[in-house]
């Protein structure tokens, strides 16, 4: 019984940690894409 509870708590922490890492990675990628899109948009405005 106690081993099962410990395993469930460890699993809960692993899942929460995985979700938080995935969220942080997504925000990092979104920021990189935003910077790239800003760099791409500037030359297109100059060509008009």
N, C-alpha and C positions, 0 to 999 in steps of 0.2 A: 504494500500500500504506500509506504513512504517513498520507495524507489520510483513508483509510478508518478507520484506528485512531483518529485524532483525532476523527473524526465519531462513532465508537462511544463514545469516552470522554465526549464532550459529551452524547450521548444518554443515557448512563448517569447522569451528574450531573443532567440535566434530569428523568429519571424518578424518581430518588431524592429530588430536591427537591420534585417534585410530590406524591409520596407523603407526605413529611413535612409539607408545607403542608396537605394534605387531612386528615391525622391531627390536626394542631394545630387546624384549623378545626372538626373533629368534636368534639374535647374542649371547645372554647370554646362550641359550641352545646349540648353536653350540660350544661355548667355553667349556662348561661342557662336551660335547660329545668328543671333541678333547682331553681333559685331560684324560677321561676314556679310549679312544683308545690308548693313549700313555702308560697308565698303563698296559693295556692288552697286548700290543705288546712287552714290555720288557721281561716278563717271557717266551714268546714263542721263543724269540731269544736265551735265555739261554738254553732252552731244546734242541736246535739243536746242 
